[in-house]
């Protein structure tokens, strides 16, 4: 009783066809196929595109510049 016989599957398919109709199912499958094609195209575009050149790394000099040594009010509270 737990297994599905061929007659069960025929009834299920007939009910699905009556509820959704042949046109809606084919439209749905067409939309799924278009989605898969778009996904595959997007994946192939990513692989085909060469990696962009990274920008050169900007380094910070450890020596203080002249403009920072002139500021003596940094950290003091104005009263």
MOLINNOR-V103849 format. One record per residue. SS is DSSP state (2 for helix, 1 for strand, 0 for the rest). PHI is phi in radians with two decimals (none if undefined). Layout:
[[SS:PHI] [SS:PHI]]
//
This chain:
[[0:none] [0:-1.39] [0:-1.53] [0:-1.67] [0:-1.49] [2:-1.11] [2:-1.20] [2:-1.10] [2:-1.16] [2:-1.12] [2:-1.12] [2:-1.08] [2:-1.12] [2:-1.11] [2:-1.16] [2:-1.09] [2:-1.12] [2:-1.20] [2:-1.27] [2:-1.69] [2:1.38] [2:-1.18] [2:-1.16] [2:-1.18] [2:-1.18] [2:-1.19] [2:-1.12] [2:-1.11] [2:-1.17] [2:-1.14] [2:-1.14] [2:-1.13] [2:-1.13] [2:-1.14] [2:-1.12] [2:-1.16] [2:-1.10] [2:-1.14] [2:-1.12] [2:-1.10] [2:-1.14] [2:-1.11] [2:-1.19] [2:-1.24] [2:-1.13] [2:-1.16] [2:-1.28] [2:-1.34] [0:-1.30] [0:-1.22] [0:-1.20] [0:-1.26] [0:-1.24] [0:-1.27] [0:-1.22] [0:-1.11] [0:-1.31] [0:-1.58] [0:-1.82] [0:-1.86] [0:-1.27] [0:-1.49] [0:-1.38] [0:-1.23] [0:-1.53] [2:-1.18] [2:-1.25] [2:-1.41] [2:-1.33] [0:-1.40] [0:-1.50] [0:-1.89] [0:-1.55] [0:-1.24] [0:1.61] [0:-1.60] [0:-1.61] [0:-1.47] [0:-1.92]]
//
